[in-house]
Amino acid sequence: MLLRLWQCQGVSHKTISIYTKAFKKNPCKIQHASVVGVCDPTRSLPHGSVFVTGMMRRNSSERGTIPSRQDKSTKSLERIYVTRFPCMEASDGLLLPTIQNKPRAMSEEDWEWLLQLPFGAIVFSMPGEEQKCAELRTLPSLVAAGDLDGDLYFICWNTDVVSCVSTTKRRDPLLQNSLKNRQKKDYDENWFQECQRFMTNSATRSLNRLISLLHNLSVKKAEASSRFIEDEDAVAFARAFKMSLELGKHGGKIYLPERLHCHVPEMLRNYLKSDLE
């Protein structure tokens, strides 16, 4: 999934192969990790930037940590690659500027506190008043429609990989509508009982089958197309796959263009809809 995304964004198979072989041979050369996404508690990070905790550690040899400013590979930290699983569309991975020096608007106390945090979190800047007035989407929502309720984000700071990535800022009305619908859901006090009912329901097995089918159809369409994961049908199945993962938590139906319903067994089509509303 991730490798297909990298290839679509301009990272050559050779570059990927060199990097993967290097860290498999020597785990200390790992330059990627999954970290939890959190909001900026200081509200002082520049809009559109991130801070990875543990970034300023002096001990660059410690596995899983990011090099210090004295390390030659730190140049790659001007931008860091960020995505979130599932990442099946060309716009699901972004290069985001990372903060390595104290922002002007941040107090010394807050900066020192951030520097003391251990490796394991990516701190997303929060929109200021100007951005709120413009109704701009939050930074996490731009990373494969993520949020900050415990989501893990994949980050990579390998110089060779990051320098090859060409990201796109194209966003899609489908994902925006999906986010809006999720935000409008009222809190259900009986969520735990509903979750238990869902997991013990026999229909869950058929939903799991549909989830697997939609993923496989997206992969097959991408591999058979010269446009790879940007193929129209591959994108449609990928988005349906993402929506199917949310079905158990948020209910509703999965949007899939009607022309593609024929690829889904009739017994599973009751989960589908043909319009975005």
Order of alpha helices (4+ residues) and beta strands (2+ residues): alpha-alpha-beta-beta-beta-beta-alpha-beta-alpha-alpha-beta-alpha-alpha-alpha-alpha-alpha-beta-beta
